[in-house]
Amino acid sequence: MNERVAVPAISGPFAPVGAVVGGIVGGVIGGVAGHYIGEMTGDAVNNSMLN
């Protein structure tokens, strides 16, 4: 008998929801990190041009 049959049926329908939530959370974290890195880089460039 295949052991995969023992997997609870409830995990199937919720798997895409977990992927979507994970994608949104990852996107927010990545966006915030990218924003601050870009801001620091822009500040460094501006400061180097002014000095």
Residue frames relative to the residue before (quaternion, step in Angstrom):
aa qw qx qy qz dx dy dz
M 1.0000 0.0000 0.0000 0.0000 0.00 0.00 0.00
N 0.4910 -0.6650 0.4814 0.2915 3.55 -1.03 0.77
E 0.4233 -0.7293 0.4797 0.2423 3.60 -0.81 1.00
R 0.5679 0.6198 -0.3850 0.3809 3.60 1.15 -0.42
V 0.5283 0.6286 -0.4127 0.3942 3.58 1.17 -0.33
A 0.6278 0.5678 -0.3282 0.4192 3.60 1.16 -0.60
V 0.4988 0.6495 -0.4401 0.3684 3.63 1.21 -0.22
P 0.4935 -0.6692 0.4527 0.3220 3.62 -0.79 0.90
A 0.5114 -0.6750 0.4442 0.2925 3.57 -0.93 0.90
I 0.5993 0.6004 -0.3611 0.3873 3.61 1.15 -0.56
S 0.6033 0.5824 -0.3731 0.3970 3.61 1.10 -0.53
G 0.5869 0.6201 -0.3652 0.3711 3.59 1.10 -0.61
P 0.7348 0.4305 -0.2683 0.4503 3.63 0.60 -1.02
F 0.7073 0.4648 -0.2725 0.4577 3.59 1.08 -0.60
A 0.4673 0.6921 -0.4440 0.3247 3.59 1.20 -0.21
P 0.6756 0.4709 -0.3281 0.4628 3.69 0.81 -0.78
V 0.6060 0.5506 -0.3622 0.4454 3.60 1.06 -0.68
G 0.6445 0.5186 -0.3146 0.4656 3.59 0.98 -0.84
A 0.6529 0.5104 -0.3152 0.4624 3.57 0.99 -0.80
V 0.6547 0.5071 -0.3133 0.4649 3.58 0.99 -0.84
V 0.6622 0.4936 -0.3072 0.4727 3.58 0.89 -0.93
G 0.6487 0.5152 -0.3142 0.4637 3.58 0.95 -0.84
G 0.6538 0.5124 -0.3117 0.4613 3.56 1.02 -0.79
I 0.6528 0.5048 -0.3166 0.4679 3.58 0.98 -0.82
V 0.6663 0.4936 -0.3052 0.4682 3.58 0.87 -0.95
G 0.6578 0.5046 -0.3097 0.4656 3.58 0.94 -0.84
G 0.6506 0.5183 -0.3161 0.4562 3.56 1.02 -0.78
V 0.6471 0.5086 -0.3210 0.4685 3.57 0.99 -0.82
I 0.6652 0.4932 -0.3102 0.4670 3.59 0.87 -0.93
G 0.6675 0.4978 -0.3000 0.4655 3.59 0.93 -0.89
G 0.6530 0.5190 -0.3153 0.4526 3.57 1.00 -0.79
V 0.6530 0.5014 -0.3118 0.4742 3.57 0.97 -0.84
A 0.6554 0.5023 -0.3133 0.4690 3.58 0.92 -0.88
G 0.6649 0.5029 -0.3022 0.4623 3.58 0.93 -0.89
H 0.6209 0.5471 -0.3367 0.4492 3.57 1.02 -0.77
Y 0.7125 0.4507 -0.2729 0.4635 3.57 0.78 -0.99
I 0.6275 0.5152 -0.3465 0.4698 3.61 1.01 -0.72
G 0.6606 0.5018 -0.3064 0.4668 3.59 0.97 -0.85
E 0.6479 0.5149 -0.3195 0.4615 3.56 0.99 -0.80
M 0.6602 0.4943 -0.3142 0.4702 3.60 0.93 -0.84
T 0.6412 0.5120 -0.3264 0.4692 3.59 1.01 -0.79
G 0.6568 0.5094 -0.3100 0.4615 3.58 0.94 -0.86
D 0.6437 0.5110 -0.3216 0.4702 3.57 0.98 -0.81
A 0.6514 0.5165 -0.3195 0.4547 3.58 0.95 -0.83
V 0.6514 0.5039 -0.3111 0.4744 3.59 0.98 -0.84
N 0.6630 0.5041 -0.3058 0.4613 3.58 0.91 -0.90
N 0.6695 0.4949 -0.3028 0.4638 3.56 0.93 -0.85
S 0.6636 0.4967 -0.3189 0.4596 3.60 0.97 -0.75
M 0.6495 0.5088 -0.3216 0.4647 3.61 1.10 -0.63
L 0.6876 0.4947 -0.2812 0.4510 3.57 1.03 -0.76
N 0.7050 0.4627 -0.2681 0.4658 3.60 1.11 -0.62
